[in-house]
């Protein structure tokens, strides 16, 4: 990973959530091929209410995770909060959520998130580009970013591990 100075920095995997990523595509080639390796994760948890119910979407994401040599689980947001309130994970977890509101809900629910990496947030009718061509936001997204930062969470945009971090 590149830090703000452009120097390479590695992420040492330790049990628990080693990386949290907002990506409206959830798990796809970029997450599987780039972020799993860069973070040292051995388990991806997709915390998304819709994906937790969509078996077809799960199968596609499962193929991507398996090709990266990583396990994958699909939880609703509430189940994610419940799981992390009851036990300490023994896996190194890459937690993926769909949008800033989901990340905020998990943080406010007590999930031990230390950082939030903003990845792809596609354009949608009223959203405008935010610092990077892959990130589009509206007022609600910006309010969620403010709440995440107010909770003391490191929040930044970084599309690929080799890209520079853009602090939010």
C-alpha positions in Angstrom: 0.0 0.0 0.0 1.2 3.5 -0.6 1.0 6.0 2.2 0.4 9.8 1.7 4.2 10.2 1.1 4.1 7.7 -1.7 6.1 5.2 0.2 5.2 1.6 0.3 3.7 0.4 3.6 2.5 -3.1 4.4 -0.5 -4.1 6.4 0.2 -6.8 8.9 -2.8 -9.1 9.3 -3.8 -9.8 12.9 -7.1 -11.4 14.0 -10.0 -9.0 13.7 -11.0 -6.5 11.1 -7.8 -5.5 9.3 -9.6 -3.4 6.6 -13.0 -2.0 6.0 -13.9 -0.9 2.5 -16.9 0.9 1.0 -17.5 -0.4 -2.5 -20.9 -0.3 -4.1 -19.9 -3.4 -6.1 -19.0 -5.2 -2.9 -16.7 -8.1 -3.8 -15.4 -8.1 -7.4 -12.1 -8.7 -9.1 -10.4 -5.5 -7.7 -11.3 -6.5 -4.1 -10.4 -10.1 -4.6 -7.2 -9.7 -6.6 -5.8 -6.5 -5.1 -7.2 -5.8 -1.6 -7.3 -9.4 -0.1 -3.5 -9.7 -0.8 -2.6 -6.2 0.2 -4.4 -6.5 3.6 -3.4 -10.1 4.4 -7.1 -10.9 5.0 -8.1 -14.6 5.1 -11.8 -13.9 5.4 -14.1 -11.4 3.6 -17.3 -10.5 5.4 -19.8 -8.8 3.2 -22.1 -6.7 5.5 -25.1 -5.9 3.3 -28.8 -6.6 3.9 -29.5 -7.2 0.2 -26.5 -9.4 -0.5 -27.2 -11.5 2.6 -30.4 -12.6 0.9 -29.3 -12.8 -2.7 -27.9 -16.3 -3.4 -26.9 -15.5 -7.0 -24.9 -12.4 -6.0 -23.3 -14.5 -3.3 -22.2 -17.2 -5.7 -20.5 -14.6 -7.9 -18.7 -13.0 -5.0 -17.8 -16.4 -3.6 -16.0 -17.3 -6.8 -14.0 -14.1 -6.6 -13.0 -14.7 -3.0 -12.1 -18.3 -3.6 -9.9 -17.3 -6.5 -8.0 -15.1 -4.1 -7.6 -18.0 -1.6 -10.0 -16.4 0.9 -13.1 -17.4 2.7 -16.3 -15.3 2.5 -19.4 -14.8 4.6 -22.5 -12.8 4.0 -24.2 -11.0 6.9 -26.9 -8.4 7.3 -25.8 -5.2 9.0 -27.6 -6.1 12.2 -26.1 -9.7 12.2 -22.6 -8.2 11.7 -23.2 -5.9 14.8 -24.4 -8.9 16.8 -21.5 -11.2 15.8 -18.9 -8.6 16.7 -20.5 -7.8 20.0 -20.4 -11.5 21.1 -16.9 -12.7 20.1 -13.5 -11.8 19.0 -12.7 -13.1 15.5 -9.8 -15.5 15.0 -9.6 -14.5 11.3 -8.0 -11.5 9.6 -11.1 -9.9 8.1 -11.7 -7.6 5.1 -15.1 -6.1 5.9 -16.9 -4.8 2.8 -20.0 -2.6 2.9 -22.1 -1.0 0.1 -22.1 2.6 1.2 -21.1 5.1 3.9 -24.4 4.7 5.7 -23.7 1.0 6.2 -20.2 1.7 7.6 -21.7 4.4 9.9 -24.3 1.9 11.2 -21.7 -0.7 12.0 -19.4 1.8 13.7 -22.3 3.2 15.8 -23.4 -0.4 16.5 -20.0 -1.1 18.1 -18.2 -3.0 15.4 -14.5 -2.5 16.0 -13.5 -0.6 12.9 -10.3 1.3 12.9 -10.3 2.6 9.3 -12.6 3.0 6.4 -11.3 2.8 2.9 -13.6 4.5 0.4 -13.5 2.7 -3.0 -16.0 2.8 -5.8 -19.1 4.8 -5.2 -20.7 5.1 -8.6 -22.6 8.1 -10.1 -26.3 8.2 -9.3 -28.7 11.0 -10.5 -28.0 13.6 -7.8 -24.4 12.5 -6.8 -21.4 14.5 -7.8 -17.7 13.5 -8.1 -15.9 13.8 -4.8 -12.0 14.1 -5.0 -11.7 11.1 -7.3 -13.4 10.0 -10.5 -14.6 6.7 -8.9 -16.3 8.3 -5.9 -19.6 10.2 -6.2 -21.4 11.5 -3.2 -24.5 13.4 -2.1 -25.3 15.3 1.1 -26.3 12.1 3.0 -22.9 10.4 2.1 -21.1 13.5 3.2 -23.0 13.5 6.5 -22.1 9.8 7.0 -18.4 10.6 6.3 -18.6 13.4 8.9 -20.0 11.0 11.5 -17.4 8.3 10.7 -14.6 10.9 11.1 -16.2 12.2 14.3 -16.0 8.7 15.7 -12.2 8.8 15.4 -12.0 6.5 12.4 -9.3 6.9 9.8 -11.3 7.7 6.6 -9.7 7.9 3.2 -10.2 7.3 -0.5 -7.9 4.7 -2.1 -9.2 2.8 -5.2 -6.2 0.4 -5.5 -3.6 -0.5 -2.9 -0.9 1.1 -5.2 -2.9 4.4 -5.4 -2.2 7.3 -3.1 -4.5 7.8 -0.1 -6.8 10.8 -0.2 -7.7 11.7 3.3 -11.3 12.8 3.8 
